[in-house]
Amino acid sequence: MEPQAIADKVRDAMFADDAASQMLGMRVAEIAPGRAVLTMTVRADMLNGFAICHGGLIATLADSAFAFACNSRNALTVASGFGIDILKSAKLGDVLTATAEETSLAGRTGLYDITVKNQGGELIAMFRGRSYRLGERKVFEA
């Protein structure tokens, strides 16, 4: 199976069971080996007491993009840690795009950088995730 076809099948298998991403209205805009782009529109129920998007939900969008990117080769992979810097507020109606890019993949570990931008291209957050592959387990069986 071609690498892109594998990534597409991973996207479909993962998203079908990803209740959290679905609940938040996320959409997988792109997937490729080591890369994923997810979008999410900021809704009223995502705002904190200051009428801006809750930082945890921005982190959740970035984490979901990270998950799709690091599993895109059909090797079951989980997060071993991450950090996020929120650089700008997101507001009601903003369309956030999280772009996850593989920075390093060595053995069972990987490093991924994720940018979150709004519809105007403004940088909202930077997220760095560390991944760990779970042996020979697969996201889907071929």
C-alpha positions, 0 to 999 in steps of 0.5 A, a space after each residue: 500500500 502506498 504511504 499516502 493511502 496508508 495515511 488516508 486509511 489511518 485518518 479514517 480509522 482514527 477519526 471514526 472513534 475520536 469522540 473528543 475531536 468530533 465533539 469539538 467540531 474538528 475536521 482533518 483537512 490534510 494528512 500525509 506521512 508525518 503530517 496532519 492539518 486539523 481545523 476547529 471553529 471557536 464556538 460559544 461553549 468553548 469560551 472562558 470567563 474572559 470571552 476568549 477560547 479556553 487555552 485547553 481547547 487550543 491545546 486539544 486541537 494541537 494534540 489531535 493534529 499531533 496524534 494524526 501526524 504521528 500515527 500516519 504511518 499505521 504504527 500505533 503511537 501515543 504521546 509521551 509528553 508535550 508543551 504549548 505556548 499560547 501567543 495570542 487569544 482566539 475569539 468566538 468564530 475564529 477558525 483555528 488551523 493546527 498544522 503538525 509536522 514531524 521534526 524527528 523520528 528515530 526508533 520508537 520516539 518522535 518529535 513533532 512541532 505544531 503551529 495553531 493559526 487563525 483564519 487570518 494567518 496569525 500565530 495563536 500557539 506553538 505546541 511541541 509533542 513527543 511520541 512513543 511507538 507501541 511496538 509493532 501494533 497498528 492503527 488498522 490491520 491491512 
